[in-house]
Amino acid sequence: MADWTTPDGVLTGELAAWALDSATDAIIVIDEAGLVRAWNRACVDLFGWSQEFAIGRDVDFMIPPRLREGHHRGFTSAMDRGRLASDGSARRTKSLTEDGGSIYIDMTFAALRNSEGEMIGAVAVARPASDRDTPTHGRKRYTGPLVDVTFDSALCNHNGQCVRNMPEVFDTAKRPWINPTTADAPALEQRLRTTVANCPTGALQILEVGQPADDPTAG
């Protein structure tokens, strides 16, 4: 029988480990350097990588290449501020899997704090996206004179950042709502690239004119 009694009421390391591995959602803990420090059994079931592989490895292994820069920028900023930009609501994103494929997931994030309240990392909880959230048509491509834009509606969390930052390209009152033909000068092209790069979910993506849609370097 487990011994639940501790002087401060905190679970022992062994009990905490059992609790983590008993959770049905995938739970990932990363440290301030972005290295995985906890990877429960549900992570193994969902993503395929073993605990032995994941622990101590940079979390980049599960992040699609085009989303890594945004992840690093956001996580570094969060560690500097001591808080996450996320409000705790689930975000839909895409993760790589051990078999070389990918999966859409709903993920929540929380700051990991020590007993002094200092942020020392982050905790992510993930589960497969529900069937209604799974994309049925993939990315749609919108062609411009200097750069193309693609959009994956399954990833979008509708925060409106793109519309606020560049309404001449992104206008939900029009059809199509993405019109990169208006970014027809170098300064506008750079604004468009910056706006897409700041998309928090990776729903928007830049493609060079003539670049294949499945190019893994797209971003």
C-alpha positions, 0 to 999 in steps of 0.5 A: 500500500502506498504511503501518502503521509509526508510532513508538508503534504506534498506527494513523494517523488515516487507517487508523483511519478505514478500520478504522471504516468496514470494520466490519460492526457499526454503531459510534457515538462520542459526546463528553462533550456527547452529540454524535456524533463518529463514525458508520461506514458500517454506521450508515448501512446500519442507521439510514439517516442519512448521516455528513454528517447525523449527525456533530456532531448530538446523539444524540437524533435516533436515540433514541425520545422516551420513552427520551431522559430516561433516556439523558440521566440515565444518560449524565450520571451516567456522565460524572460518575462516570467510568464506565458502569453497563453491564457490557459485555453487549449490551442490547436497545433500540429506535432511530429510523430515517431513514425515520421508522420504528424498529428493535430493536437489540442494543447494547453500550457502552464508555467512551471514554478519553484517554491519561490514562485520563479518560472523554471520551465513549462508544462504542456498537456496534449490530447488528439484534436477531436474529429470535427477539428481535423482538417478535411481539405488541408492548406489552401494557397493564395498567390501573390506577385512577390510571395504566396500565402497558405492557410490551414483552417484546422490550426487557426485559433481566430485571434485576429492578429493577421487582420489587425496587422495587415488588413489590406491582405487579410480581410474576413469580410471579403472573399477570398479573405486572404489577398497577397496580390496587394503586397506588390512592393518590397516594403509590403512584402516584408510586412506580410512575411512578418505578419505570417511569421508572427502567426501564433499557431502556424496556420499561416505560412509563406511560400515563395512563388513557384515553391512546392506546397509540400516543401519542408523548408516553407515557413 
